[in-house]
């Protein structure tokens, strides 16, 4: 699924297992745990499979339950 040329540089996207990855979606965030993403070895750009993105959409739309909710601290620059 990965191991292809990065769209931003001449690096290669390689699979990487990550413990937590945050996704911005509409008005909020979803944190996916223990997933494999593609990461460019040169510039660090991230690539996600369609399965991961569909799961994020299902959670944010209420079609699939979230495993848990976490409190997020929000601030602004005064």
Buried (B, 14 or more C-beta within 10 A) or exposed (E): EBEEEBEEEEBBBBEBEEEEBEBEBEEEEBBBEEBBBBBBEEEEBEBBBEEBEEBBBBBBEEEEEEEEEEEEEEEEEE
